[in-house]
Amino acid sequence: MNYVVATIKDWNIKLFKEKISKYPGKWHLITSPQDLTMENLKKINPRYIFFPHWSLIVPTKILNTYECVCFHETDLPYGRGGSPIQNLILEGRNTSKLSALRMIDKLDAGPIYMKKNISLKGSAQEIYEKNATVVAGMIKEIIAKNPKPVEQNGKIVNFKRRKPEQSDLKAFKPKKLEEIHDFIRMLDAETYPRAFLKLGKFRLEFFDAQKKGDKLTTRLNITKNDARK
């Protein structure tokens, strides 16, 4: 049986090579949108295409031809849409569900194969990497059991993808130390705009925040405003 994993994140690629590729069957890895084509997929003829942290539009023809599975860090249909980890942390949540769902044309609206409990503790990067391990386990379970996905049930709540300017601590206007900690850690991940403050001609970016009692420590990068792309 042939399977495809399509992902653009380094931690998912590493996990594929170390773990998923050793599962039963013949596994193929796609890391570029240019390689996700009907021509390439026809050669593979996959039973499933798994999309851990793909974050890109998949052509409708592929969705209609193959069983495509993605993973979303909310208890769907709650939290459809972008930046789920960040939106959940802003709500003050410490845990969530990781939903495995069949991909359809409508974002995060497909039927559900399964859900697993996840923690929202730590930096966003730590959360992503822990969730990747959960996803690997879900993939193993799906190929072993071939579960039939069930339509989503419940009230639909949509999330909005965060914009870079929303990482500004000044605009966030926190009232508690815990809120500053959560704000910094939820943005502390590769390829994500870190929490920042502007000070004159300089930009201060915060990461690796640690809270102990009434004290918050964090690492800091300082650059000129015009030095950031």
Secondary structure, 3 states (H helix, E strand, C coil): CEEEEECCCHHHHHHHHHCHHHCCCEEEEECCHHHCCHHHHHHHCCCEEEECCCCCCCCHHHHHHCEEEEEECCCCCEEEECCHHHHHHHCCCCEEEEEEEECCCCCCCCCEEEEEEEECCCCHHHHHHHHHHHHHHHHHHHHHHCCCCECCCCCCEEECCCCHHHHEHHHHCCCCHHHHHHHHHHCCCCCCCCEEEEECCEEEEEEEEEEECCEEEEEEEEEEHHHCC
